[in-house]
């Protein structure tokens, strides 16, 4: 795979974040992020496991976010090494504690850039136990239906060029 300039990778990620902001504002659906992935991309989620192929990623993006419409995922930082982008973000539940702090847990994403404005791999990493503790502490419950992750997701996380 050719080496791409960090400036190109960061520019694509800036567009990715702009789409994600529109999603969080409910202007468009989560499947809009699929435009940033190659046809043969893989996405690894800590709860839903590994999803391969663009059509499956679109379905995953829609199904995994049902019931989480009030959650947000503020971006904190990013770093590029070769074609790899690592980004830090927060998994923020609705509401705040009495002291004004948010119910939130840090997360990381590792994306591999494939050129032409697309990534061929994303792996999200976060402490699911922390998220479950925050749900309990906050008393959060979905307002409507919510999809649960598969009982036996594929846990293969390796990226291969």
PyMOL commands that set and color helices and strands:
alter all, ss='L'
color gray80, all
select helices_A, chain A and resi 6-24+30-36+54-64+128-138
alter helices_A, ss='H'
color red, helices_A
select strands_A, chain A and resi 37-45+49-52+75-81+84-96+102-115+118-126
alter strands_A, ss='S'
color yellow, strands_A
deselect
rebuild
show_as cartoon
